[in-house]
Amino acid sequence: MDILVEEFEENIWVVALEKGKLEGLEIDPPNEAVRWGSIYWAKVTRIDAGQDAAFLDLDGDNTGILYNRDVRYIDKGDKIRKGGDKSIGKTLKAGDFVAVQAKTARLTPLEGEEADIWGKESKIPQMSMDITLSGRYLIYSTPLNDIARKNAISSRIHNKKLRKQLEEMINSIDDMDGFILRSSAADLQTEILQKEARILKEMWAQINVHFKGGEPSLIALGPDSVQRTLSDKAIEPIDCIEVVTMDHFSQIEDWCYIFAPDLITKITPLELSDATQDLALLEHRDILGQIEQLFHDYAFLSHGGNLIIQETAALTAIDVNTSSDKRSNLSVNIEAAQEIARQIRLRNIGGIIVIDFLKMNKAGENALLKELKRAINQDPCTIQIHGFTKLGLMELTRKRRTPALSERFDGVNF
């Protein structure tokens, strides 16, 4: 896999290519007011009993919302509890300060606390007191989360025998408590995990000392587009990381030095004759056409047929069409499932997704469901398959981390 890092109109673009095919696209726009994963020392400004939530002043400029389900508090027995067993007003009050992490991002400042019909909850970034720190192979569930401090294995690892082996391995390592082993770490040596665990614990120790004072503030930025991509693609063998500016080279080298020293030699600065032109690297690799296709409401299947993708305020509807009767409905649907998983990942579609596959019998539906589960396992965001409805439509939900691709491209002209 090749990783390309570009900059366009102050937007940092990171592209992942597999044999020339676009498989990942992350963008950090300059108007990102709240980044996913950022950690704040926030002040409760008011309690909304109707939503069972608290509104927070994050840093003096941005507002966040903390739902009761994302509250953590210490009970009389000094145990950390999850909110929801009592109303949030009995746990928090206006004027309290809490350490929180952004579960969703926001691009542009919100005037007051209004939200239009397209956003509602998404316009105000959601916060959680369940703070985690992500590395390349591990996710550290900080001590604010769970007093039991148990280790866990990524749900993306499905093999029961392997899961048991990994559980025994991670629990046998000294000073490993409260970590989630990512799927990319399945074949790693314990020394690498121990090193990353120490790094994440030290990061938390440096962050934790800032949870004090009477002013809300940003404590730590969430991972940027480069860090998200390198972490998400850690399970893939990376052949090169191409950059055109030394600033990007230095930033990537710094992160790799800590979390991925094996990738330092893969960072490749390119000298292009037209390097000052917009998106010169992506033009050089001839992939701008693939990116532009993401803004069409359709996508073609390589063996014939197409997808019609329509995003609305309530949900995203995807219709599978065939261009020939020479292929079985099952073969078309399986190819469509693979492409749908890719399209929703690249377009960063979130919320409810309804898919109208070609009609099949029960055996075909089971085979399709198996392939769809395999395809979505490559997505870094959480996707739940809710199955076929009585009308034969497939229902999914996807919980995205960052705003949709269309929002991140707002105002950008090729």
MOZI-V451814 format. One record per pair of residues at least 24 apart in sequence whose ideal C-beta (glycine too) atoms are under 7 Angstrom apart, sorted by the first residue. I is the first residue (numbers start at 1). J is the second residue. Records with the same first field share a line. If there is no record, write none. Layout:
I->J + J
This chain:
1->233 + 236 + 237 + 238 + 239
2->239 + 240 + 242
3->229 + 238 + 241
4->242 + 281 + 282 + 285
5->226 + 241 + 242 + 243 + 248 + 252
6->244 + 279 + 281 + 282
7->245
8->278 + 279
9->412
11->412
12->224 + 225
14->225 + 226 + 229
15->282 + 287
16->229 + 233
17->287
22->287 + 290 + 291 + 346
24->229 + 232 + 233
25->291 + 346 + 405
26->225 + 228 + 229
27->225 + 408
28->224 + 225
29->107 + 408
31->107 + 108
32->105 + 107
33->62 + 106 + 107 + 108 + 109
34->58 + 62 + 102 + 105 + 106 + 125
35->102 + 105 + 221 + 222
36->102 + 104 + 105 + 222 + 401 + 402
37->101 + 102 + 222 + 223
38->101 + 102 + 218 + 220 + 221 + 222
39->99 + 101 + 131 + 207 + 219 + 220
40->100 + 216 + 217 + 218 + 219
41->97 + 99 + 210 + 211 + 213 + 216 + 217 + 219
42->97 + 98 + 100 + 127 + 216
43->97 + 216
44->92 + 93 + 94 + 95 + 96 + 98
45->94
46->94
47->88 + 89 + 92 + 93 + 94
49->87 + 89
52->87 + 88
53->88
54->88 + 92
55->113
56->100 + 127
57->216
58->216
59->216 + 217 + 218
60->216
63->110 + 113 + 124
64->100 + 124 + 125 + 127
65->124 + 126 + 127
66->100 + 127
67->126
70->127 + 128 + 129 + 130
71->129
72->129 + 130 + 144 + 145
79->147
80->146 + 147
98->129
99->129 + 131 + 144 + 211
100->127 + 128 + 129
101->127 + 128 + 131
102->127 + 222
103->127 + 128
105->402 + 403
107->403 + 407
117->313
118->313
133->200 + 203 + 204
134->223 + 231
135->196 + 199 + 200 + 259
136->196 + 231 + 234 + 259 + 260
137->182 + 184 + 185 + 188 + 192 + 193 + 196 + 234
138->179 + 180 + 181 + 182 + 185 + 193 + 196 + 197 + 200
139->179 + 180 + 182
140->178 + 179 + 200 + 201 + 204
141->178 + 180
142->204
146->178
149->177 + 178
151->176 + 177 + 179
152->180
153->181
154->180 + 181 + 182 + 183
156->183 + 377
157->183 + 186
162->186
183->235
184->234 + 235
196->259
199->258
226->251 + 252 + 255
227->255
230->260
232->380
238->263 + 266
239->266
240->266 + 268
241->266 + 267 + 268
242->268 + 270 + 281
243->267 + 269
244->270 + 272 + 275 + 280 + 281
288->414
292->414
294->346 + 347 + 405
299->339 + 343
301->335 + 336 + 339
303->327 + 335
305->332 + 336
307->336 + 339 + 340 + 343
309->343
311->349
314->352
315->351 + 352 + 353 + 354
316->349 + 351 + 353
317->354
318->353 + 355
319->356
320->355 + 356 + 357 + 358
322->358
329->358 + 359 + 360 + 364
330->360 + 364 + 367 + 368
332->358
333->357 + 358 + 360 + 368
334->368 + 371
337->368 + 371 + 372 + 375
338->375
341->375 + 376 + 378 + 379
344->398
345->379
346->405
347->404 + 405
348->400 + 402 + 404 + 405
349->398 + 404
350->398 + 399 + 400 + 404
351->397 + 398
352->397
353->396 + 397 + 398
354->393 + 395
355->393 + 394
356->393
357->394
359->392
